[in-house]
Amino acid sequence: MKPELPARKTLEYQFSTVCSNAKKYDQVIWLVDADTIIKEIKESSKASKIQEVKGYLEEAGGMDNVHILFNTPCLEFWFLLHDRYTGRFYAECGPVEALLTRSTILPGYKKTEKYFKNPKQNIYQRLKPNLKTAISNAMRLGDFDIDEYESAKAETFKVFKILGIDV
């Protein structure tokens, strides 16, 4: 596994990276935080942004080793589902981060590279005891649909099935 955190790249750039990686790796998983997409949909031509995303989904559908998974609004929503179930839609990540910071599972959470890479924080080990709860909560929310983008989703749980990891 080779995790990569693209820093503020366009969807087009990220998708081209996904396609390039699909030629080199057995499996490519693109985790998409939908908050930026939702913001762009609201600020620009709604139809064109939705069509752009649909195009990526369609093209990826033709590649057996590419998986596009969405979190609405962001990865932190997936983290929050380890602590509690909520089907509430958040258009932006800020309110989710605030809930997470006050949660029992990741108190003091900060969305920074320093926090993620700090071995004392070890997000994975802190979340692992509640993984089955998070998966159950995320499954209750269903799959992401770009036509219904204003709904809470956390498809990160699918990574385990794609990689053949039993939880």
SVG drawing of the C-alpha trace seen along z (x, -y; Angstrom):
<svg xmlns="http://www.w3.org/2000/svg" viewBox="-31 -31 36 43">
<polyline fill="none" stroke="black" stroke-width="0.4" points="0.0,0.0 1.2,-3.4 -1.0,-6.2 -0.7,-9.5 -2.2,-12.8 -2.5,-15.2 -2.4,-18.7 -5.3,-20.8 -5.2,-19.4 -8.0,-19.7 -10.3,-16.7 -9.0,-16.5 -5.4,-16.3 -6.3,-13.7 -8.2,-11.6 -5.2,-11.6 -3.0,-10.5 -5.5,-7.7 -5.4,-6.6 -1.6,-6.7 -1.4,-4.6 -3.9,-2.1 -1.2,-1.2 1.3,-0.5 -0.5,1.0 -2.9,3.9 -5.5,1.7 -6.0,-2.0 -8.4,-3.5 -9.3,-7.2 -10.9,-8.5 -12.8,-11.7 -13.9,-14.3 -17.1,-15.6 -17.2,-18.9 -15.0,-20.6 -17.2,-19.2 -20.3,-20.4 -18.9,-23.9 -17.9,-24.0 -21.4,-22.7 -23.0,-25.6 -20.6,-28.2 -20.4,-27.3 -22.4,-25.5 -24.1,-22.7 -24.6,-20.6 -21.0,-20.8 -19.4,-19.8 -21.9,-16.9 -21.1,-15.8 -17.3,-16.0 -17.7,-13.7 -20.0,-11.3 -17.3,-11.2 -14.7,-10.1 -17.0,-7.5 -17.9,-6.2 -14.2,-6.0 -13.2,-4.4 -16.0,-1.9 -14.1,-0.5 -11.0,0.2 -11.2,3.3 -8.5,2.1 -9.8,-1.4 -12.2,-2.2 -13.6,-5.7 -15.0,-6.1 -16.7,-9.2 -17.0,-10.7 -19.6,-13.5 -18.5,-15.8 -15.0,-14.5 -12.9,-11.8 -13.6,-13.1 -17.2,-12.1 -16.0,-8.5 -14.0,-9.0 -17.1,-10.4 -19.1,-7.3 -16.7,-5.3 -18.2,-7.3 -21.8,-7.6 -24.4,-7.2 -25.6,-10.2 -27.3,-10.6 -27.2,-14.4 -25.8,-16.0 -22.9,-18.4 -22.0,-20.5 -18.7,-21.4 -16.1,-19.6 -15.8,-22.3 -18.8,-21.2 -17.8,-17.6 -14.3,-18.4 -15.8,-20.3 -17.9,-17.2 -14.9,-15.0 -12.8,-17.2 -15.4,-16.9 -15.9,-13.1 -14.7,-10.4 -12.8,-8.7 -10.5,-11.5 -10.6,-14.3 -8.5,-17.2 -8.5,-16.1 -6.8,-18.4 -6.9,-18.2 -3.2,-18.6 -0.4,-16.5 1.5,-16.8 -1.5,-15.3 -1.9,-12.5 1.8,-11.6 2.3,-11.9 2.9,-8.4 1.5,-9.4 -1.9,-10.2 -2.0,-6.9 -5.4,-7.5 -5.7,-3.9 -5.1,-2.3 -7.5,-4.7 -10.3,-4.1 -9.8,-0.3 -11.8,0.8 -14.9,-0.9 -14.3,0.2 -17.2,2.6 -19.5,-0.1 -18.2,-2.6 -18.7,-0.1 -22.3,0.7 -23.0,-3.1 -21.6,-3.8 -23.4,-0.9 -26.7,-2.3 -26.1,-5.5 -25.8,-3.7 -23.8,-4.4 -22.8,-7.9 -24.8,-9.1 -23.6,-12.3 -27.2,-13.2 -28.1,-13.1 -24.8,-14.8 -26.5,-16.5 -26.6,-13.4 -24.3,-12.0 -22.0,-9.2 -18.9,-7.5 -17.6,-4.9 -14.2,-4.5 -15.3,-1.2 -15.2,0.4 -11.4,0.2 -11.4,3.3 -13.4,5.4 -11.4,4.2 -8.2,5.2 -9.6,8.5 -9.2,7.5 -11.6,9.1 -12.7,6.9"/>
</svg>
